[in-house]
Amino acid sequence: MAYTCIEVQNEAGIATITFNRPKALNALNGVTLRELDDALTAIAANDEIRVLILTGGGDKAFIAGADITEIRQLTPLAARRFSGFGQQVIDRLQHLPIPVIAAVNGFALGGGCEMALACDFIYAAETATFGLPEINLGIIPGFGGTQRLPRLIGANMAREMIYTGRFLPAREALELGLVNRCFPADQLLAEARKTATQIASKGRASLQAAKDAVRQGLNADLQTGLAIERDAFALCLSSPDAQEGTSAFIEKRKAVFTGK
Ligand code: CO8
């Protein structure tokens, strides 16, 4: 499928998806979501890809939200469908079998912030801005923001952001734990790639097991989470990559994981 609103690049086991409608600050329209859905299917099916980075094209925005010109025309039924489709695509991102890093290079607002929240972690340019400003439009977040943000930064901070629509500068997002690390804008992608390269050298099975265990455990009580971890641990230990990793330690050499 030829894409018009995103760009996909694969290099050395690292895929990068760039949202590319800079004139509309990369706002998410239906076409962008469909293209993203398609790209995620291809990435999930490609065993060579170990890590995905999401970023925004142009120098102003990661994604400035759902495309307001498009959503304002929706009937309630169509809005429910569009919100459901957006949630589904963003959920697929969260369930992708590989780690996903959001490299937030500018505005991450509304649906853009919600997209970043579904990634495994967020790196941000010092000039980036986060927010859920839907309340200013007379609506609420519809791509998972009311659910994922409280889980990440706590209910009260999330409530304040959602009720006021306030924009948070990257430094404040860092203090809140919304962002893992901040970098000067011109170093953001290189830093995201550096971490991605480090992660890409690990075993595919153990990365997926770790990702699944954290995600599933976040929605479970502690005892259930520990049971999930036990099962995932046992499965990992029986994998060829675990044999390789433990043998390499004993033989004092660097492990070479095959992803099995
Ligand atoms: N949708 C469509 N176009 C947009 C959007 C958007 N979200 N954001 C910016 N644009 C467009 C502007 O209209 C403008 O276009 P043009 O040049 O043709 O006038 C261009 O991008 C540049 O924007 P600005 O001139 O406004 O740039 P500024 O630097 O002055 O301001 C801001 C940047 C502060 C980011 C400002 O553009 C803004 O406030 N944008 C809207 C942010 C927002 O409210 N986002 C939330 C959208 S709603 C949402 O995400 C809901 C998700 C769930 C949907 C569920 C579906 C049913």
py3Dmol code that shows the C-alpha trace and the ligand (Angstrom):
import py3Dmol

protein = """\
ATOM      1  CA  MET A   1       0.000   0.000   0.000  1.00  0.00           C
ATOM      2  CA  ALA A   2       1.411   3.423  -0.978  1.00  0.00           C
ATOM      3  CA  TYR A   3       1.031   5.864   1.887  1.00  0.00           C
ATOM      4  CA  THR A   4       0.132   9.541   1.631  1.00  0.00           C
ATOM      5  CA  CYS A   5      -0.085  10.594   5.301  1.00  0.00           C
ATOM      6  CA  ILE A   6       2.682   8.516   6.900  1.00  0.00           C
ATOM      7  CA  GLU A   7       6.179   7.433   5.928  1.00  0.00           C
ATOM      8  CA  VAL A   8       7.616   4.092   6.945  1.00  0.00           C
ATOM      9  CA  GLN A   9      11.312   3.375   7.050  1.00  0.00           C
ATOM     10  CA  ASN A  10      13.071   0.129   8.055  1.00  0.00           C
ATOM     11  CA  GLU A  11      16.716   0.087   8.927  1.00  0.00           C
ATOM     12  CA  ALA A  12      18.781  -2.433  10.881  1.00  0.00           C
ATOM     13  CA  GLY A  13      15.793  -3.955  12.664  1.00  0.00           C
ATOM     14  CA  ILE A  14      14.320  -0.569  13.569  1.00  0.00           C
ATOM     15  CA  ALA A  15      11.158   0.676  11.858  1.00  0.00           C
ATOM     16  CA  THR A  16      10.264   4.360  11.981  1.00  0.00           C
ATOM     17  CA  ILE A  17       6.774   5.648  11.211  1.00  0.00           C
ATOM     18  CA  THR A  18       6.660   9.395  10.563  1.00  0.00           C
ATOM     19  CA  PHE A  19       3.265  11.116  10.603  1.00  0.00           C
ATOM     20  CA  ASN A  20       3.483  13.319   7.601  1.00  0.00           C
ATOM     21  CA  ARG A  21       0.814  15.998   7.194  1.00  0.00           C
ATOM     22  CA  PRO A  22       2.925  18.891   8.461  1.00  0.00           C
ATOM     23  CA  LYS A  23       0.598  21.565   7.038  1.00  0.00           C
ATOM     24  CA  ALA A  24      -2.149  20.269   9.370  1.00  0.00           C
ATOM     25  CA  LEU A  25       0.374  19.616  12.163  1.00  0.00           C
ATOM     26  CA  ASN A  26       0.053  15.888  11.383  1.00  0.00           C
ATOM     27  CA  ALA A  27      -3.565  15.825  12.577  1.00  0.00           C
ATOM     28  CA  LEU A  28      -5.063  12.337  12.489  1.00  0.00           C
ATOM     29  CA  ASN A  29      -7.646  11.960   9.748  1.00  0.00           C
ATOM     30  CA  GLY A  30      -9.287   8.708   8.691  1.00  0.00           C
ATOM     31  CA  VAL A  31      -6.692   8.091   5.972  1.00  0.00           C
ATOM     32  CA  THR A  32      -3.808   8.435   8.441  1.00  0.00           C
ATOM     33  CA  LEU A  33      -5.413   5.948  10.830  1.00  0.00           C
ATOM     34  CA  ARG A  34      -6.065   3.454   8.022  1.00  0.00           C
ATOM     35  CA  GLU A  35      -2.481   3.782   6.785  1.00  0.00           C
ATOM     36  CA  LEU A  36      -1.151   3.355  10.310  1.00  0.00           C
ATOM     37  CA  ASP A  37      -3.309   0.255  10.746  1.00  0.00           C
ATOM     38  CA  ASP A  38      -1.889  -1.189   7.534  1.00  0.00           C
ATOM     39  CA  ALA A  39       1.704  -0.328   8.478  1.00  0.00           C
ATOM     40  CA  LEU A  40       1.307  -1.934  11.917  1.00  0.00           C
ATOM     41  CA  THR A  41       0.033  -5.145  10.292  1.00  0.00           C
ATOM     42  CA  ALA A  42       3.122  -5.267   8.060  1.00  0.00           C
ATOM     43  CA  ILE A  43       5.470  -4.488  10.964  1.00  0.00           C
ATOM     44  CA  ALA A  44       3.917  -7.144  13.231  1.00  0.00           C
ATOM     45  CA  ALA A  45       4.380  -9.725  10.467  1.00  0.00           C
ATOM     46  CA  ASN A  46       8.047  -8.845   9.859  1.00  0.00           C
ATOM     47  CA  ASP A  47      10.330 -10.839  12.178  1.00  0.00           C
ATOM     48  CA  GLU A  48      13.313  -8.691  11.185  1.00  0.00           C
ATOM     49  CA  ILE A  49      11.849  -5.614  12.886  1.00  0.00           C
ATOM     50  CA  ARG A  50      12.676  -5.494  16.604  1.00  0.00           C
ATOM     51  CA  VAL A  51      11.656  -1.957  17.597  1.00  0.00           C
ATOM     52  CA  LEU A  52       9.309   0.713  16.254  1.00  0.00           C
ATOM     53  CA  ILE A  53       9.780   4.480  16.617  1.00  0.00           C
ATOM     54  CA  LEU A  54       6.911   6.914  16.015  1.00  0.00           C
ATOM     55  CA  THR A  55       7.633  10.545  15.249  1.00  0.00           C
ATOM     56  CA  GLY A  56       6.168  13.575  13.490  1.00  0.00           C
ATOM     57  CA  GLY A  57       7.185  15.177  10.198  1.00  0.00           C
ATOM     58  CA  GLY A  58       8.003  18.881  10.044  1.00  0.00           C
ATOM     59  CA  ASP A  59       9.456  20.814  12.949  1.00  0.00           C
ATOM     60  CA  LYS A  60       6.309  21.737  14.897  1.00  0.00           C
ATOM     61  CA  ALA A  61       4.260  18.699  15.718  1.00  0.00           C
ATOM     62  CA  PHE A  62       4.238  15.061  16.638  1.00  0.00           C
ATOM     63  CA  ILE A  63       0.436  15.005  16.130  1.00  0.00           C
ATOM     64  CA  ALA A  64      -1.830  17.961  17.033  1.00  0.00           C
ATOM     65  CA  GLY A  65      -4.844  15.706  17.603  1.00  0.00           C
ATOM     66  CA  ALA A  66      -7.636  14.195  15.599  1.00  0.00           C
ATOM     67  CA  ASP A  67      -8.392  16.220  12.470  1.00  0.00           C
ATOM     68  CA  ILE A  68     -10.922  18.732  13.794  1.00  0.00           C
ATOM     69  CA  THR A  69     -12.216  19.592  10.327  1.00  0.00           C
ATOM     70  CA  GLU A  70     -13.095  15.922   9.845  1.00  0.00           C
ATOM     71  CA  ILE A  71     -14.534  15.050  13.268  1.00  0.00           C
ATOM     72  CA  ARG A  72     -16.762  18.115  13.517  1.00  0.00           C
ATOM     73  CA  GLN A  73     -18.907  16.814  10.655  1.00  0.00           C
ATOM     74  CA  LEU A  74     -19.529  13.403  12.192  1.00  0.00           C
ATOM     75  CA  THR A  75     -22.966  12.271  13.322  1.00  0.00           C
ATOM     76  CA  PRO A  76     -23.003  10.693  16.808  1.00  0.00           C
ATOM     77  CA  LEU A  77     -23.051   7.237  15.244  1.00  0.00           C
ATOM     78  CA  ALA A  78     -20.166   8.020  12.901  1.00  0.00           C
ATOM     79  CA  ALA A  79     -18.254   9.622  15.802  1.00  0.00           C
ATOM     80  CA  ARG A  80     -18.649   6.428  17.820  1.00  0.00           C
ATOM     81  CA  ARG A  81     -17.360   4.438  14.844  1.00  0.00           C
ATOM     82  CA  PHE A  82     -14.399   6.791  14.283  1.00  0.00           C
ATOM     83  CA  SER A  83     -13.527   6.829  17.969  1.00  0.00           C
ATOM     84  CA  GLY A  84     -13.804   3.021  18.005  1.00  0.00           C
ATOM     85  CA  PHE A  85     -11.549   2.693  14.961  1.00  0.00           C
ATOM     86  CA  GLY A  86      -8.973   5.086  16.440  1.00  0.00           C
ATOM     87  CA  GLN A  87      -9.057   3.195  19.740  1.00  0.00           C
ATOM     88  CA  GLN A  88      -8.633  -0.091  17.881  1.00  0.00           C
ATOM     89  CA  VAL A  89      -5.593   1.119  15.904  1.00  0.00           C
ATOM     90  CA  ILE A  90      -3.998   2.672  18.990  1.00  0.00           C
ATOM     91  CA  ASP A  91      -4.714  -0.516  20.918  1.00  0.00           C
ATOM     92  CA  ARG A  92      -2.954  -2.508  18.190  1.00  0.00           C
ATOM     93  CA  LEU A  93       0.041  -0.256  18.691  1.00  0.00           C
ATOM     94  CA  GLN A  94       0.025  -1.068  22.403  1.00  0.00           C
ATOM     95  CA  HIS A  95      -0.287  -4.811  21.672  1.00  0.00           C
ATOM     96  CA  LEU A  96       2.403  -4.870  18.964  1.00  0.00           C
ATOM     97  CA  PRO A  97       4.833  -7.737  19.742  1.00  0.00           C
ATOM     98  CA  ILE A  98       7.806  -5.336  19.728  1.00  0.00           C
ATOM     99  CA  PRO A  99       8.647  -2.265  21.857  1.00  0.00           C
ATOM    100  CA  VAL A 100       7.440   1.088  20.535  1.00  0.00           C
ATOM    101  CA  ILE A 101       9.135   4.397  21.364  1.00  0.00           C
ATOM    102  CA  ALA A 102       7.309   7.692  20.813  1.00  0.00           C
ATOM    103  CA  ALA A 103       9.828  10.367  19.769  1.00  0.00           C
ATOM    104  CA  VAL A 104       7.666  13.424  20.400  1.00  0.00           C
ATOM    105  CA  ASN A 105       9.165  16.289  18.446  1.00  0.00           C
ATOM    106  CA  GLY A 106       6.508  18.986  19.005  1.00  0.00           C
ATOM    107  CA  PHE A 107       2.779  19.219  19.781  1.00  0.00           C
ATOM    108  CA  ALA A 108       1.332  15.952  21.110  1.00  0.00           C
ATOM    109  CA  LEU A 109      -2.241  17.036  21.664  1.00  0.00           C
ATOM    110  CA  GLY A 110      -5.539  15.191  21.917  1.00  0.00           C
ATOM    111  CA  GLY A 111      -5.333  12.077  19.753  1.00  0.00           C
ATOM    112  CA  GLY A 112      -1.583  12.725  19.354  1.00  0.00           C
ATOM    113  CA  CYS A 113      -1.035  12.593  23.085  1.00  0.00           C
ATOM    114  CA  GLU A 114      -3.232   9.496  23.195  1.00  0.00           C
ATOM    115  CA  MET A 115      -1.094   7.874  20.492  1.00  0.00           C
ATOM    116  CA  ALA A 116       2.070   8.571  22.514  1.00  0.00           C
ATOM    117  CA  LEU A 117       0.427   7.166  25.663  1.00  0.00           C
ATOM    118  CA  ALA A 118      -0.040   3.792  23.936  1.00  0.00           C
ATOM    119  CA  CYS A 119       3.694   3.548  23.167  1.00  0.00           C
ATOM    120  CA  ASP A 120       6.022   1.693  25.553  1.00  0.00           C
ATOM    121  CA  PHE A 121       7.679   4.945  26.544  1.00  0.00           C
ATOM    122  CA  ILE A 122       8.087   8.512  25.391  1.00  0.00           C
ATOM    123  CA  TYR A 123      11.194  10.532  24.562  1.00  0.00           C
ATOM    124  CA  ALA A 124      10.518  14.212  23.938  1.00  0.00           C
ATOM    125  CA  ALA A 125      12.215  17.224  22.418  1.00  0.00           C
ATOM    126  CA  GLU A 126      12.691  19.994  24.976  1.00  0.00           C
ATOM    127  CA  THR A 127      10.349  22.033  22.760  1.00  0.00           C
ATOM    128  CA  ALA A 128       7.551  19.430  22.807  1.00  0.00           C
ATOM    129  CA  THR A 129       4.131  20.130  24.313  1.00  0.00           C
ATOM    130  CA  PHE A 130       1.603  17.644  25.671  1.00  0.00           C
ATOM    131  CA  GLY A 131      -2.078  18.109  26.351  1.00  0.00           C
ATOM    132  CA  LEU A 132      -5.617  16.815  26.094  1.00  0.00           C
ATOM    133  CA  PRO A 133      -7.363  20.044  24.994  1.00  0.00           C
ATOM    134  CA  GLU A 134     -10.590  18.362  23.804  1.00  0.00           C
ATOM    135  CA  ILE A 135     -12.523  20.088  26.610  1.00  0.00           C
ATOM    136  CA  ASN A 136     -11.888  23.408  24.817  1.00  0.00           C
ATOM    137  CA  LEU A 137     -13.763  21.996  21.819  1.00  0.00           C
ATOM    138  CA  GLY A 138     -16.713  20.871  23.915  1.00  0.00           C
ATOM    139  CA  ILE A 139     -15.717  17.203  23.635  1.00  0.00           C
ATOM    140  CA  ILE A 140     -13.561  14.735  25.572  1.00  0.00           C
ATOM    141  CA  PRO A 141     -10.611  12.523  24.614  1.00  0.00           C
ATOM    142  CA  GLY A 142     -11.862   9.687  22.425  1.00  0.00           C
ATOM    143  CA  PHE A 143      -8.740   7.665  21.631  1.00  0.00           C
ATOM    144  CA  GLY A 144      -8.073   6.288  25.126  1.00  0.00           C
ATOM    145  CA  GLY A 145      -6.844   9.417  26.957  1.00  0.00           C
ATOM    146  CA  THR A 146      -9.300   9.200  29.866  1.00  0.00           C
ATOM    147  CA  GLN A 147      -8.091   5.651  30.511  1.00  0.00           C
ATOM    148  CA  ARG A 148      -4.357   5.564  29.760  1.00  0.00           C
ATOM    149  CA  LEU A 149      -3.361   8.954  31.193  1.00  0.00           C
ATOM    150  CA  PRO A 150      -4.679   8.250  34.757  1.00  0.00           C
ATOM    151  CA  ARG A 151      -2.945   4.874  34.683  1.00  0.00           C
ATOM    152  CA  LEU A 152       0.348   6.576  33.812  1.00  0.00           C
ATOM    153  CA  ILE A 153       0.407   9.764  35.887  1.00  0.00           C
ATOM    154  CA  GLY A 154      -2.343   9.145  38.454  1.00  0.00           C
ATOM    155  CA  ALA A 155      -6.017  10.062  38.431  1.00  0.00           C
ATOM    156  CA  ASN A 156      -5.797  13.558  39.920  1.00  0.00           C
ATOM    157  CA  MET A 157      -3.088  14.890  37.613  1.00  0.00           C
ATOM    158  CA  ALA A 158      -4.953  13.368  34.668  1.00  0.00           C
ATOM    159  CA  ARG A 159      -8.225  14.930  35.800  1.00  0.00           C
ATOM    160  CA  GLU A 160      -6.580  18.359  35.983  1.00  0.00           C
ATOM    161  CA  MET A 161      -5.136  17.990  32.478  1.00  0.00           C
ATOM    162  CA  ILE A 162      -8.428  16.729  31.030  1.00  0.00           C
ATOM    163  CA  TYR A 163     -10.680  19.280  32.807  1.00  0.00           C
ATOM    164  CA  THR A 164      -8.504  22.307  31.987  1.00  0.00           C
ATOM    165  CA  GLY A 165      -7.078  21.275  28.602  1.00  0.00           C
ATOM    166  CA  ARG A 166      -3.808  22.810  29.798  1.00  0.00           C
ATOM    167  CA  PHE A 167      -0.685  22.356  27.645  1.00  0.00           C
ATOM    168  CA  LEU A 168       2.311  20.851  29.474  1.00  0.00           C
ATOM    169  CA  PRO A 169       5.831  21.711  28.378  1.00  0.00           C
ATOM    170  CA  ALA A 170       8.144  18.704  27.963  1.00  0.00           C
ATOM    171  CA  ARG A 171      10.032  19.445  31.206  1.00  0.00           C
ATOM    172  CA  GLU A 172       6.823  19.306  33.219  1.00  0.00           C
ATOM    173  CA  ALA A 173       5.771  16.116  31.418  1.00  0.00           C
ATOM    174  CA  LEU A 174       9.160  14.700  32.400  1.00  0.00           C
ATOM    175  CA  GLU A 175       8.624  15.567  36.068  1.00  0.00           C
ATOM    176  CA  LEU A 176       5.211  13.879  35.963  1.00  0.00           C
ATOM    177  CA  GLY A 177       6.624  10.661  34.528  1.00  0.00           C
ATOM    178  CA  LEU A 178       4.682  11.087  31.302  1.00  0.00           C
ATOM    179  CA  VAL A 179       7.992  11.396  29.449  1.00  0.00           C
ATOM    180  CA  ASN A 180      11.057   9.232  30.159  1.00  0.00           C
ATOM    181  CA  ARG A 181      13.729  11.595  28.834  1.00  0.00           C
ATOM    182  CA  CYS A 182      14.019  15.030  27.167  1.00  0.00           C
ATOM    183  CA  PHE A 183      16.587  16.048  24.561  1.00  0.00           C
ATOM    184  CA  PRO A 184      17.400  19.106  22.450  1.00  0.00           C
ATOM    185  CA  ALA A 185      15.142  18.834  19.396  1.00  0.00           C
ATOM    186  CA  ASP A 186      17.984  18.105  16.972  1.00  0.00           C
ATOM    187  CA  GLN A 187      19.157  15.141  19.076  1.00  0.00           C
ATOM    188  CA  LEU A 188      15.774  13.522  19.730  1.00  0.00           C
ATOM    189  CA  LEU A 189      15.665  11.018  16.865  1.00  0.00           C
ATOM    190  CA  ALA A 190      19.313  10.029  17.256  1.00  0.00           C
ATOM    191  CA  GLU A 191      18.737   9.361  20.961  1.00  0.00           C
ATOM    192  CA  ALA A 192      15.575   7.360  20.238  1.00  0.00           C
ATOM    193  CA  ARG A 193      17.521   5.330  17.656  1.00  0.00           C
ATOM    194  CA  LYS A 194      20.379   4.785  20.105  1.00  0.00           C
ATOM    195  CA  THR A 195      17.977   3.254  22.643  1.00  0.00           C
ATOM    196  CA  ALA A 196      16.164   1.342  19.893  1.00  0.00           C
ATOM    197  CA  THR A 197      19.478  -0.160  18.729  1.00  0.00           C
ATOM    198  CA  GLN A 198      20.249  -1.263  22.268  1.00  0.00           C
ATOM    199  CA  ILE A 199      16.803  -2.879  22.612  1.00  0.00           C
ATOM    200  CA  ALA A 200      17.023  -4.447  19.129  1.00  0.00           C
ATOM    201  CA  SER A 201      20.071  -6.461  20.224  1.00  0.00           C
ATOM    202  CA  LYS A 202      18.003  -8.322  22.854  1.00  0.00           C
ATOM    203  CA  GLY A 203      15.976 -11.504  22.329  1.00  0.00           C
ATOM    204  CA  ARG A 204      12.679 -11.027  20.528  1.00  0.00           C
ATOM    205  CA  ALA A 205      10.855 -13.571  22.703  1.00  0.00           C
ATOM    206  CA  SER A 206      12.035 -12.065  25.982  1.00  0.00           C
ATOM    207  CA  LEU A 207      11.196  -8.535  24.797  1.00  0.00           C
ATOM    208  CA  GLN A 208       7.695  -9.624  23.888  1.00  0.00           C
ATOM    209  CA  ALA A 209       7.279 -11.508  27.168  1.00  0.00           C
ATOM    210  CA  ALA A 210       8.454  -8.458  29.142  1.00  0.00           C
ATOM    211  CA  LYS A 211       6.155  -6.141  27.196  1.00  0.00           C
ATOM    212  CA  ASP A 212       3.129  -8.435  27.637  1.00  0.00           C
ATOM    213  CA  ALA A 213       3.805  -9.003  31.341  1.00  0.00           C
ATOM    214  CA  VAL A 214       4.015  -5.265  32.105  1.00  0.00           C
ATOM    215  CA  ARG A 215       0.934  -4.419  30.029  1.00  0.00           C
ATOM    216  CA  GLN A 216      -1.223  -7.253  31.344  1.00  0.00           C
ATOM    217  CA  GLY A 217      -0.050  -6.729  34.921  1.00  0.00           C
ATOM    218  CA  LEU A 218      -1.029  -3.057  34.841  1.00  0.00           C
ATOM    219  CA  ASN A 219      -4.646  -4.096  34.382  1.00  0.00           C
ATOM    220  CA  ALA A 220      -4.577  -6.812  37.038  1.00  0.00           C
ATOM    221  CA  ASP A 221      -4.183  -7.132  40.808  1.00  0.00           C
ATOM    222  CA  LEU A 222      -0.684  -7.949  42.106  1.00  0.00           C
ATOM    223  CA  GLN A 223      -1.241 -11.707  42.593  1.00  0.00           C
ATOM    224  CA  THR A 224      -2.624 -12.062  39.059  1.00  0.00           C
ATOM    225  CA  GLY A 225       0.273  -9.970  37.733  1.00  0.00           C
ATOM    226  CA  LEU A 226       2.805 -12.177  39.515  1.00  0.00           C
ATOM    227  CA  ALA A 227       1.154 -15.288  38.034  1.00  0.00           C
ATOM    228  CA  ILE A 228       1.389 -13.701  34.566  1.00  0.00           C
ATOM    229  CA  GLU A 229       5.089 -13.013  35.190  1.00  0.00           C
ATOM    230  CA  ARG A 230       5.759 -16.607  36.383  1.00  0.00           C
ATOM    231  CA  ASP A 231       4.219 -18.123  33.263  1.00  0.00           C
ATOM    232  CA  ALA A 232       5.992 -15.682  30.942  1.00  0.00           C
ATOM    233  CA  PHE A 233       9.297 -16.331  32.749  1.00  0.00           C
ATOM    234  CA  ALA A 234       8.933 -20.107  32.401  1.00  0.00           C
ATOM    235  CA  LEU A 235       8.126 -19.791  28.707  1.00  0.00           C
ATOM    236  CA  CYS A 236      11.149 -17.542  28.127  1.00  0.00           C
ATOM    237  CA  LEU A 237      13.496 -19.851  29.995  1.00  0.00           C
ATOM    238  CA  SER A 238      12.697 -22.697  27.624  1.00  0.00           C
ATOM    239  CA  SER A 239      13.496 -20.612  24.529  1.00  0.00           C
ATOM    240  CA  PRO A 240      16.675 -20.981  22.411  1.00  0.00           C
ATOM    241  CA  ASP A 241      17.432 -17.305  23.146  1.00  0.00           C
ATOM    242  CA  ALA A 242      17.528 -18.070  26.882  1.00  0.00           C
ATOM    243  CA  GLN A 243      19.920 -20.961  26.200  1.00  0.00           C
ATOM    244  CA  GLU A 244      22.093 -18.580  24.178  1.00  0.00           C
ATOM    245  CA  GLY A 245      21.944 -15.769  26.756  1.00  0.00           C
ATOM    246  CA  THR A 246      22.860 -17.971  29.708  1.00  0.00           C
ATOM    247  CA  SER A 247      25.539 -19.893  27.733  1.00  0.00           C
ATOM    248  CA  ALA A 248      27.093 -16.606  26.572  1.00  0.00           C
ATOM    249  CA  PHE A 249      27.304 -15.424  30.185  1.00  0.00           C
ATOM    250  CA  ILE A 250      29.068 -18.623  31.306  1.00  0.00           C
ATOM    251  CA  GLU A 251      31.396 -18.609  28.276  1.00  0.00           C
ATOM    252  CA  LYS A 252      32.155 -14.898  28.870  1.00  0.00           C
ATOM    253  CA  ARG A 253      31.097 -13.816  25.382  1.00  0.00           C
ATOM    254  CA  LYS A 254      28.433 -11.524  23.937  1.00  0.00           C
ATOM    255  CA  ALA A 255      25.088 -13.227  23.340  1.00  0.00           C
ATOM    256  CA  VAL A 256      23.777 -13.394  19.789  1.00  0.00           C
ATOM    257  CA  PHE A 257      20.001 -13.752  19.899  1.00  0.00           C
ATOM    258  CA  THR A 258      18.202 -15.286  16.942  1.00  0.00           C
ATOM    259  CA  GLY A 259      14.720 -14.272  18.068  1.00  0.00           C
ATOM    260  CA  LYS A 260      13.572 -17.842  18.762  1.00  0.00           C
TER     261      LYS A 260
END
"""
ligand_1 = """\
57
CO8
N -7.035 19.279 13.192
C -7.035 19.871 11.991
N -6.168 20.870 11.663
C -5.295 21.256 12.599
C -5.243 20.685 13.867
C -6.176 19.636 14.155
N -6.177 18.979 15.326
N -4.281 21.306 14.589
C -3.733 22.217 13.788
N -4.347 22.204 12.567
C -4.055 23.049 11.416
C -4.559 24.463 11.623
O -5.926 24.561 11.346
C -3.687 25.223 10.656
O -4.202 25.045 9.367
P -4.250 26.310 8.343
O -2.800 26.688 8.140
O -4.888 25.729 7.126
O -5.040 27.377 9.014
C -2.356 24.498 10.719
O -2.649 23.198 11.264
C -1.355 25.168 11.637
O -1.967 25.348 12.891
P -2.014 26.776 13.629
O -1.992 27.877 12.636
O -3.171 26.729 14.583
O -0.637 26.740 14.397
P -0.264 27.468 15.761
O 1.195 27.285 15.935
O -0.813 28.844 15.805
O -1.034 26.621 16.890
C -1.742 24.610 17.989
C -0.690 25.281 17.109
C -1.743 25.223 19.380
C -1.379 23.131 18.074
C -3.145 24.792 17.366
O -3.081 24.413 16.007
C -4.224 23.950 18.005
O -4.708 24.293 19.072
N -4.614 22.849 17.344
C -5.691 21.986 17.828
C -5.265 21.153 19.009
C -6.426 20.327 19.497
O -7.437 20.845 19.956
N -6.297 18.984 19.432
C -7.332 18.055 19.850
C -8.175 17.677 18.664
S -9.574 16.692 19.093
C -8.925 15.147 19.364
O -7.767 14.909 19.220
C -9.910 14.124 19.794
C -9.337 12.704 19.706
C -10.455 11.678 19.764
C -11.276 11.730 18.517
C -12.445 10.835 18.548
C -13.186 10.929 17.209
C -14.630 10.814 17.248
"""
view = py3Dmol.view(width=600, height=400)
view.addModel(protein, "pdb")
view.setStyle({"model": 0}, {"cartoon": {"style": "trace"}})
view.addModel(ligand_1, "xyz")
view.setStyle({"model": 1}, {"stick": {}})
view.zoomTo()
view.show()
